[in-house]
Amino acid sequence: MRRLLLFAIFGLAALVGCDTAALETESQVVVEAYLEAGAPMDSVRLTRTARASAEYTPERTAVQGADVQVQRLNDSGGVAATVPYTETDSTDGLYIPETPATVKSQATYRLQATPPEGPVVTAETTVPAPVEAVRTQNDTTTYPDPDDENSDPPQFELTVRPGPSALERQNVYVLTSRSLLELQSISASPPDSVAGRLLTPFYLEQYDADSDTLASFRVNSSGLLNEANFTSNDDGTVSITLPWLAVAFYGPNQIRASVVDDNLYDFLRTQSAQQMSLAPGEIPNIDEDIENGTGIFGSFAEASGKVLIRPPDPTGDDIPLRP
C-alpha cells in the first residue's frame, strides 16, 4: 500500500472528474496498482467511477469480491508465473498478494481482475531496468535565505546509474521528497510556532493551521523530468540536482528518483495537460491503457538518498532536525 499512497499525489481521482468515461451511464472499474523493480509486489486497488455530480470516495465505490491476479509473461507472451491476490479485511477494494513475490526488472506483467459483474479488466506493464544510487553530494546543506537575494547554498545532488532502456525514448524521471520527521507527534499549530517553522517558505505560505495537517505536506513529487534535464557524466551516470521547491520540510528528507514505464509516463503527461487546460471543451482525456476499465497499472525503478536541510535562520536551532 506504500506505493498507492506515493502516487496518489498524482491525482488518480482526476479520472473521475475529467475523463469523459466518467460521464457515461455505465460505471467503469478503476485500477490503481504499481510495480517497483526489485521490490515485493504491492497491492491493487479496485473502485468504480462515479457520475460527475456524485461524491467520489474509494470506500463507497470499492469493487469487492473480484478475482485478481498478476501474471509475469515470458518472451513469447505466454504466462511464466502467476501471483493470485486476495481482498484485505481492513480496506474494501484493496487486494494484496497471497504469497510474496519480487518484481523482476525488464519483465512484462499482466494484471487480470474479474469483478462480480462486468467483463474482465486487463492491463500490462513492462518494468524499467533497475536504477543504482552511486553517490550523493551536499548531504547536509542550508535552505536559501528568502530575505537575502545573494543566498546561494549548495544543493543536494544524487548521482544514479540507470539501467539500459528498452523504450524508444530517453529515461523519464519523477523526483519525490519525503520528510523523515515524526510529524504525527507534532501538534498542528500557527505558523509562528516551532511546528509552523518546520515548513520551508513556499509551503509555509500554503499552510493553514485550521484546516491542514503537517503530515499532508510530507510527500511532494515533481512532474515528468527528461533525463536530458540532468547532468550526464562520462562514466554513464546521471547527476540529479534537487530543486529547492521540491523540499517542504527542514530536517531529514529522503529523495527518490524514479524511472517510470510507458503507462505512468502517458498517465502523468496527459494529466499535466488536463491541469493546464483552461476551458471544459479543451480538457483532454487521460491516456491510459486499461482494457474494459480505466486507471493506472504502471511500474518504475528507483534510487534514493538522504539529505539534512537546515533552516536559514539560526534561531531555528530548536527545530527537531532528526527523524
C-alpha positions, -999 to +999 in steps of 0.1 A: +000+000+000+030+023+003+031+029-035-006+037-036+000+065-011+030+077-030+014+080-064-019+092-050-005+127-052-006+125-089-044+126-086-059+094-099-093+109-089-088+132-119-101+103-140-134+107-123-137+145-128-120+149-162-121+118-183-152+116-205-155+079-194-167+091-160-197+108-177-210+075-192-241+058-178-223+026-172-197+029-145-162+015-151-137-003-129-109+019-118-075+002-113-047+016-092-016-005-090+022+000-092+051-024-095+086-014-084+116-032-099+133-054-073+106-048-046+078-071-034+046-070-053+024-043-039-014-040-035-041-035-062-070-011-055-102-016-074-130+010-074-157+022-098-162+056-115-189+078-102-211+104-120-197+139-123-224+151-099-217+124-073-192+123-044-163+100-052-146+082-023-127+049-026-147+034+003-181+040-013-171+028-048-149-002-038-151-033-060-154-062-037-153-099-044-132-097-075-108-124-087-074-106-091-041-120-103-009-106-117+009-127-144+045-124-154+048-131-191+076-148-210+093-135-242+067-151-264+038-136-244+028-167-225+024-169-188+056-177-169+043-172-134+010-162-117+005-144-083-031-146-070-044-117-049-068-117-020-090-089-007-080-074+026-103-074+056-093-039+066-100-020+034-127-027+009-115-030-027-078-034-017-062-066-028-028-080-017-007-109-030-015-143-014+022-152-015+053-130-015+068-123-049+095-100-062+090-078-092+116-086-119+131-057-138+126-055-175+098-082-173+063-077-186+034-082-162-003-085-169-030-076-144-062-095-147-092-085-125-126-102-128-153-083-109-185-100-098-203-081-125-189-070-158-161-080-181-125-090-172-103-060-167-067-064-180-036-042-183+001-048-190+033-030-180+070-036-187+091-028-157+121-005-163+157-016-157+170-010-122+185+023-111+215+024-088+224+052-064+261+058-069+269+088-047+254+119-031+268+154-026+259+181-001+241+157+022+239+185+048+230+219+035+211+251+044+180+263+027+184+297+009+176+328+029+144+343+014+155+377+027+189+376+011+189+376-027+225+366-028+219+335-007+231+305-028+239+275-006+249+242-023+221+220-034+217+182-027+228+161-056+220+125-062+240+106-088+224+075-102+234+048-128+203+040-148+200+006-165+196+001-202+163+014-215+142-009-237+119+020-246+121+041-278+127+073-257+151+086-231+145+077-195+119+099-178+122+106-140+099+117-112+116+132-081+099+127-048+109+142-015+096+128+018+102+143+052+115+118+078+104+138+108+079+122+132+052+146+121+024+128+139+040+136+173+040+174+164+006+190+171-008+214+144-003+250+154+000+285+139+029+292+115+048+313+141+053+283+163+080+256+161+057+234+141+050+262+116+087+269+112+093+233+101+080+242+067+101+259+040+089+293+028+068+283-002+049+256+018+046+278+048+025+302+027+002+273+018-002+260+053-034+267+072-033+256+108-071+254+110-075+231+080-042+215+072-020+189+090+017+189+087+016+152+076-004+163+045+027+181+033+051+152+040+055+139+004+060+161-027+067+150-062+078+167-094+062+163-128+079+143-155+116+152-160+135+140-190+170+127-185+183+155-207+174+179-178+202+164-157+239+162-160+252+132-179+286+120-168+314+103-188+310+071-167+274+066-177+259+080-145+234+109-143+236+136-116+203+150-104+203+183-085+173+187-061+154+219-067+146+238-035+109+240-044+107+202-040+115+204-003+086+211+021+103+205+054+136+214+071+154+185+087+160+150+073+144+142+039+145+111+017+149+119-020+138+093-046+145+094-083+121+071-101+123+060-138+088+054-150+074+030-176+053+040-206+020+036-186+030+061-159+046+083-185+014+086-205-008+089-175+013+118-159+018+135-192-019+137-201-028+146-165-005+175-167-022+186-199-055+184-181-043+207-154-031+232-180-064+233-199-085+265-194-119+255-206-140+223-203-141+218-241-103+218-241-097+192-214-081+160-230-088+125-217-063+108-195-041+085-217-043+051-200-041+015-212-067-005-192-088-029-212-125-029-200-117-003-173-097+028-166-070+039-141-033+030-139-013-002-139+023+011-140+058+003-130+090+021-121+126+017-108+141+040-082+172+050-064+173+072-033+194+092-009+190+113+022+197+150+029+196+171+061+183+206+053+189+233+079+168+265+081+185+297+071+175+314+104+200+304+132+173+310+158+156+278+144+180+256+163+152+243+185+135+227+155+138+189+157+161+182+128+164+145+134+140+118+124 
